[in-house]
Amino acid sequence: MDASSDASSPTNLDPVPRPSSRPERPCDTCRKRKSKCAKAPGQERCVLCTFHGRDCTYQDEPQLRRKRDASVQQPSPETVDGNTPSRKRPKPTVEHATPSLLDRTLGLHQTTHFKYIGPSSPQQEKLVDIIHRVDTSGDCPAETKFRRVSHHVTFLAKSDNDTPLSPDIDQDLEEIESLVRPHGRCLVDLYFRTVHPSYPILHKGVFFEKYERSYTEFSPPLLAAVYLLAMDWWEFDRDLSPHAKPDAKALSTWATKALMDVLHRPKLSSVQAGLLLLQRAGGDSWVLTSQVVSLGEELGLHRDCSDWNIPDWEKGLRRRLSWVLFMQDKWGSLIHGRPSHILPSNWRLPVLTLDDFPESAADDDDKEGSSEVEKGRLLFIHLTRLTMIMTQALESLYGPDDTRIQETVRSAGVQGLLELVKPLVVQLKEWARSLPPQLRMSDVKTRKLCSSGYLHLSYFVTEIIIHRHIIGNLDAAPSPLLALCRDAGRARLERAIAFVDALKPEHLQAFWWFAAPKSLAYIRTYGGLLWATSATQEEAEFYQKKLGDFRWGLKVRAKGVGFVTAALKEMESLSEIDMSRSVVVSAVAGHEMMPLQSNQDGDGVGAFHAGGLESQGFQLDLSGAGLTELSECGVDYFSSAMTEEF
């Protein structure tokens, strides 16, 4: 193939030398960027040099136009990162140009970015059809202003060169590479061995093909984010471990700056960079999450692209990124206590299948300390399903309009609340039963990292948010029901803590996503709620000791484990709670804790049954809720369904 295909646009041709007189020739910076050298009246520096805080210089001699060899290999449609402007790459003259399949993409185009036009946008569809030329072929000629990829799905096309405050990408890339040189390639290898299998938002083959040519083909924030995340496993690489680590703080600063520079021209690589930066232990940010979600909507990631006129490989990439953005928003909403930016009705997400992932078990890396690709694909799919259940629980129990729940509690008491959460409980039960054997915590391969931990931790947090709501509404519950609900709540806390205690080094050293630190803190606050609502001093002392043991268990696991260290920092404010004092005893006087019977599963992780009332076959008349047994409200699930090891 020929080298590239964007030479049809005059802005992509090598510039014609201008006269050497200073007022008419571009400065050296503008000449290198092949952009217009414009000065404001009365200013000695051009607009670009003023923005970057540098002086205009005129030392470089004008370069004569030269023809490129048409035999230069053209990058494959998946191998060009859309955020690197075409002016940074050699372009053929017109007589050698051939169409590039990359021109048919929406999110990886070399010279153009596309913004989704919503139904209520000022660019009304019928008016656009009359006034402007709308491209429907997918070839996107240079003069195209609008591109239609499907019926009633249109994008606004804008040249990257027309965007304001264009960043100096060459300089950013050089600064980023200089921070890790000469370890860049080893870091890329390390990233795809440890992070990518469990968080597949890139394409391994594409990335390596580009990197073999030059690091300058990448978007600066994406390259920096890959380096930065891989550095967390520096000691796992034999070639890297003898050397000092690069300056992570400086690299993080450059990555953040570079991301902010490219937000105004949406590309899929910018979404990928933002998501990777959010996955760093302690790097979670609700504000950045909001920006990345907005960027995804600019790219139309909230729409189902199945019937769009774009390459099939881009459809798979878009589907994965759509789900990652959805999960980032929903779990971020939970752990930050903020309203979600995404309405499920506005995000049309098709169900993911294994066909949406470009790699398979055949792409596993044999080096020690690698993660399994097949396990990562299954993990990703099951996490999307768990996210849907968690989202329902979050919206129904913690949404801004809790009128229905309050009315139910007032009219039907806790029994009515239990019936409301029953569908969530049933879904959780079915989800856990559907997990394949590869995702069980006991499935650990020799000298391999196992990333299933963050999936299971997310499950426990979903359980806890349901129980936390029930515990908070037990004030008027009859004594037997209160006892049973509190025992079930206690069982959930013990299971979550037992899960953390049973984590092996292969789990701890694997990839854990952004929500893991606050999820551990969530367990701590849930235990604090049980302590604060204790009915007896004995019960309060039990939770005090349990949470103290939990915190100690995290401390001894924190060394070299980023997400645990970040979790302990999250708990610092909670440690100021004085648990040595007596708590206010619950209004239901005389309630005593029912003993919990321990059941060790095959993996050595404690699973617990609520004893007492339920184990004795206790039945309560809940005719007002249309039920006759407490177990029919789902309490049987709380106490027994998850005793299976999964």
Buried (B, 14 or more C-beta within 10 A) or exposed (E): BBBBBBBBBEBBBBBEEEEEEEEEBBBBBBBBBBBEBEBEEEEEBBBBBBBEEBEBEBEEEEEEEEEBEBEEEBBBBBBBBBBBBBBBBEBBBEEBBEBBBBBBBBBBBBBBBBBBBBEEEEBEBEEBEEEBEBBEEBBBEBEBBBBBBBEEBBBBBBBBBEBEEBBBBBBBBBBBBEBBEEBBBBBBBBBBBBBBBBBBBBBBBBBBBBBEEEBBBBBBBBBBBBBBBBBBBBEBBEEBEEEEEBEBEEBBBBBBBBBEBBBBBBBBBBBBBBBBBBBBBBBBBBEBBBBBBBBBBBBBBBBBBEEBBBBEBBBBBBBBBBBBBBBBBBBBBBBBEBEBBBEBEEBEBEEBEEEBBBBEEEBBBEBEBBBBBBBBBBBBBBBBBBBBBBBBBBBBBBEEEBEEBEEBBEEBBBBBBBBBBBBBBBBBBEBBEEBEEBBBBBBBBEEBBBBBBBBBBBBBBBBBBBBBBBBEBBEEBEEBBBBBBBBBBBBBBBBBBBBBBBBEEBBBBBBBBBBBBBBBBBBBBBBBBBBBBBBBEEBBBBBBEBBEEBBEBBEEBBEEBBBBBBBBBBBEEBEEBEBEEEBEBBEBEEBEBBEBEEEEBEEEBBBBBBBBBBBEEBBBEBEEBEBEBBBBBBBBBBBBBBBEBB
